[in-house]
């Protein structure tokens, strides 16, 4: 064996390494001609466009469902005493009997799937079948008057679309974790038409317990989902344009009040939802466990009664009521805050499919309205925007995502610094009340449920093999 020539101490590469690099450079001298690479890119873009398309169709369907329910309630308000209990019961039965994994928001399922290394658990939480069922069942809830949103379900839809690419071992695009994170961000971006908010959601919420690796997968998914939204719906803002703002020297007390109250209220509500997901106490908890469909009907009846008492203000996502208050065409009553929180809780404990993200913004608008009544001067819609950020940041403990999304939804860049400060204050107060973030606590419960569903399937498969 011939002796190797000594390399100087400052030599960056050995001769063998240089030879390998030279071969690699010849192989990939023209990467844009690689059919395999273009195939992967097209698959990624196609999945992102599909996720955006479903999210947009979901948004259109949600508006139609809410409008139809509104017309029916205007024609005969008492029908809600039949429609809401029957609708809640039907959605709960379909979800539990035929589509397990569709219950609740959808964000916890996406987080649980991204954190799991078991492909069977991921398939229990994310699939094309679950995505379509999630959309249809959430629309059914909105037709029934449930206070649920489509943004959380859109996250599960986006994650499901991107996760379908994880099974293609021959043309592997990225890891399952990266694909789920990218799909989740795409779902938020398409649902709210907030591309930057989608990226921040992917980083801050989906990667809370794992480091986010800057790659093109998330950016590609969010950008093309946003382009699909732009192509079908145009360059719109979720709440229209809200130009009102407050000067920095005048915003200290509003920021502190909204941040403190919103953080405490959002953190307390988050803790209530986590405790309720683990199990209700006493006879109510026994009833909800032994007769879940009848319990869902009772939750629907409670929603109907509150809707009748408030003149229909608490039905649906709360989008129309919040937008009207921001535009100054109507005002939210003082009781709207607690009434909306109650119907959100009823929809949550009934375990029907539907999110709490958008309804939480309506609660924040009610919070801003109530605080504005305590402060001198005309703060207008600026206080509502601060209330939205405060309650959302307090409930989800994602301050950056909260102020970015609200800023993009209102197209109000003049409120950037007040929104940032309010989100930080709310996050600090929320952590003192609820140390565990809402969606990650719910993700743990979703993962445990998926594991319990996986065990019977595995035992059945083993029995058939024998």
VENVEN-V235607 format. One record per backbone hydrogen bond with DSSP energy under -0.5 kcal/mol. CO is the residue of the C=O (numbers start at 1). NH is the residue of the N-H. If there is no record, write none. Layout:
# VENVEN-V235607
{{CO & NH} {CO & NH}}
This chain:
# VENVEN-V235607
{{8 & 11} {14 & 18} {15 & 19} {16 & 20} {17 & 21} {18 & 22} {19 & 23} {20 & 24} {21 & 25} {22 & 26} {23 & 27} {24 & 28} {26 & 29} {28 & 31} {30 & 33} {31 & 34} {33 & 35} {34 & 38} {35 & 39} {36 & 40} {37 & 41} {38 & 42} {39 & 43} {40 & 44} {41 & 45} {42 & 46} {43 & 47} {44 & 48} {45 & 49} {46 & 50} {47 & 51} {48 & 52} {49 & 53} {50 & 54} {51 & 55} {52 & 56} {53 & 57} {54 & 58} {55 & 59} {56 & 60} {57 & 61} {58 & 62} {59 & 63} {60 & 64} {61 & 65} {62 & 66} {63 & 67} {64 & 68} {65 & 69} {66 & 70} {67 & 71} {68 & 72} {69 & 73} {70 & 74} {71 & 75} {72 & 76} {76 & 79} {77 & 80} {78 & 81} {79 & 82} {79 & 83} {80 & 84} {82 & 86} {83 & 87} {84 & 88} {85 & 89} {86 & 90} {87 & 91} {88 & 92} {89 & 93} {90 & 94} {91 & 95} {92 & 96} {93 & 97} {94 & 98} {94 & 99} {99 & 102} {104 & 354} {106 & 110} {107 & 111} {108 & 112} {109 & 113} {110 & 114} {111 & 115} {112 & 116} {117 & 119} {118 & 122} {119 & 123} {120 & 124} {121 & 125} {122 & 125} {122 & 126} {127 & 131} {128 & 132} {129 & 133} {130 & 134} {131 & 135} {132 & 136} {133 & 137} {134 & 138} {135 & 139} {136 & 140} {137 & 141} {138 & 142} {139 & 143} {140 & 144} {141 & 146} {142 & 145} {145 & 316} {146 & 148} {149 & 355} {150 & 154} {151 & 155} {152 & 155} {152 & 156} {153 & 157} {154 & 158} {155 & 159} {156 & 160} {157 & 161} {158 & 162} {159 & 163} {160 & 164} {162 & 165} {163 & 166} {164 & 167} {165 & 168} {167 & 169} {169 & 172} {175 & 179} {176 & 180} {177 & 181} {178 & 182} {179 & 183} {180 & 184} {181 & 185} {182 & 186} {183 & 187} {184 & 188} {185 & 189} {186 & 190} {187 & 191} {188 & 192} {189 & 193} {189 & 194} {194 & 198} {195 & 199} {196 & 200} {197 & 201} {198 & 202} {199 & 203} {200 & 204} {201 & 205} {201 & 206} {205 & 208} {211 & 213} {212 & 214} {213 & 215} {215 & 219} {216 & 220} {217 & 221} {218 & 222} {219 & 223} {220 & 224} {221 & 225} {222 & 226} {223 & 227} {224 & 228} {225 & 229} {226 & 230} {227 & 231} {228 & 232} {229 & 233} {229 & 234} {230 & 234} {234 & 236} {237 & 240} {240 & 242} {241 & 243} {247 & 250} {247 & 251} {248 & 251} {251 & 255} {252 & 256} {253 & 257} {254 & 258} {255 & 259} {256 & 260} {257 & 261} {258 & 262} {259 & 263} {260 & 264} {261 & 265} {262 & 266} {263 & 267} {264 & 268} {265 & 269} {266 & 270} {267 & 271} {268 & 272} {269 & 273} {270 & 274} {271 & 275} {272 & 276} {273 & 277} {274 & 278} {275 & 279} {281 & 284} {281 & 285} {282 & 286} {283 & 287} {284 & 288} {285 & 289} {286 & 290} {287 & 291} {291 & 295} {292 & 296} {293 & 297} {294 & 298} {295 & 299} {296 & 300} {297 & 301} {298 & 302} {299 & 303} {300 & 304} {301 & 305} {302 & 306} {303 & 307} {304 & 308} {305 & 309} {306 & 310} {307 & 312} {308 & 311} {310 & 313} {312 & 315} {318 & 322} {319 & 323} {320 & 324} {321 & 325} {322 & 326} {323 & 327} {324 & 328} {324 & 329} {324 & 330} {333 & 336} {334 & 337} {335 & 339} {336 & 340} {337 & 341} {338 & 342} {339 & 343} {340 & 344} {341 & 345} {342 & 346} {343 & 347} {344 & 348} {345 & 349} {346 & 350} {347 & 351} {347 & 352} {348 & 351} {352 & 104} {355 & 149} {356 & 360} {357 & 361} {358 & 361} {358 & 362} {359 & 363} {360 & 364} {361 & 365} {362 & 366} {363 & 367} {364 & 368} {365 & 369} {366 & 370} {367 & 371} {368 & 372} {369 & 373} {370 & 374} {371 & 374} {371 & 375} {372 & 375} {377 & 379} {379 & 382} {380 & 383} {380 & 384} {381 & 385} {382 & 386} {383 & 387} {384 & 388} {385 & 389} {386 & 390} {387 & 391} {388 & 392} {389 & 393} {390 & 394} {391 & 395} {392 & 396} {393 & 397} {395 & 438} {398 & 402} {399 & 403} {400 & 404} {401 & 405} {402 & 406} {403 & 407} {404 & 408} {405 & 409} {406 & 410} {407 & 411} {407 & 412} {409 & 239} {410 & 242} {411 & 413} {412 & 415} {413 & 416} {415 & 419} {416 & 420} {417 & 421} {418 & 422} {419 & 423} {420 & 424} {421 & 425} {422 & 426} {423 & 427} {424 & 428} {425 & 429} {426 & 430} {427 & 431} {428 & 432} {429 & 433} {430 & 433} {430 & 434} {435 & 437} {437 & 441} {438 & 442} {439 & 443} {440 & 444} {441 & 445} {442 & 446} {443 & 447} {444 & 448} {445 & 449} {446 & 450} {447 & 451} {448 & 452} {449 & 453} {450 & 454} {451 & 455} {452 & 456} {453 & 457} {454 & 458} {455 & 459} {456 & 460} {457 & 461} {458 & 462} {459 & 463} {460 & 464} {461 & 465} {462 & 466}}
